[in-house]
Amino acid sequence: MEDILYFDINSGISGDMTIASLLDLGVDRDKFLNELQKLNLEGYEIEISTVQKNGITATDFKVILEDESHPDHHEHSHEHSHGHSHHHNDHQDNDSDHHHKGGCQGCGNHDHIHRNFNDIKELIKESELNENVQELAINIFEKVARAEAKVHNKEINQVHFHEVGAVDSIVDIVGTAILIEMINPDHIYASPVSLGTGFVDAAHGRIPVPAPATIEILQDVPVYSTGVRGELVTPTGAAIIKTLAEEFLPVPELKITKIAYGAGKKDFEITNLLRVYQAKKKMKKNY
């Protein structure tokens, strides 16, 4: 039997929702937090809690920055710490990880450190994390960086991320890589990806949902919309699932052994949860 992870993305995906859902499978949280300490990052705390969404119990994962008390902090927030809703004002218009702003090259007054893709790679490679975790995290970041570069007609290292390069975004992506290494499934599959609709406010004006970087990343991935207004998928979430999933397909024949829920921060007209199945699947015989 093969060990399978299946992501049921019927209400979107973000970095914090991914980590929350994987932790909800029962992964050793102390070991996870100890692994995160191998990344040379300061200025944040992790909060893991249990919440309910429409009566369904789920895990919530939050990165709390030292400057979170800053009056502007939630305006430019990070996708993660506030959910996959990206945060603009109410955690939905001004996404962070997104930067719909396109990496925000030239955006001036932001609280977070600006980093380009090479800066992020160097940070990860200088850590004590194992090579598999480093490689996976860098691959995820690269998808975001390439998408932002394409959207804004820049070279990949001309795009500076005030959000994807920020502490909370790094924790979301590296944390996901750590958890996948800990769970070590034989295969990872995902459902087609549910997208939101509408518009959100970004640094350069109102832009459509999905954000340009998000839909750029999701090229060749099966997507659909149920008409929910709001950003259901962040660039970080899109990059994570595009990197992890071998195939996007309806639930295959599986023996499900665990069901986990990761909570999003915003409340939509649908239940804002990422559901993950841990399962067994019979190996195909070659004769």
Secondary structure, DSSP 8 states (H G I E B T S, - for coil): -EEEEEEE-SS-B-HHHHHHHHHHTT--HHHHHHHHTTS---SEEEEEEEEEETTEEEEEEEEEETTTTSTTTTTS--HHHH-TT-BTTTBSSS-STT-TTGGGTT--S-SS--B-HHHHHHHHHTSSS-HHHHHHHHHHHHHHHHHHHHHHT--GGG--BSSTTSHHHHHHHHHHHHHHHHH--SEEEE--EEEEESEEEETTEEEESS-HHHHHHTTTS-EEEEEEES--B-HHHHHHHHHH-SEE-S--S-EEEEEEEEE-SS--SS--EEEEEEEEE------
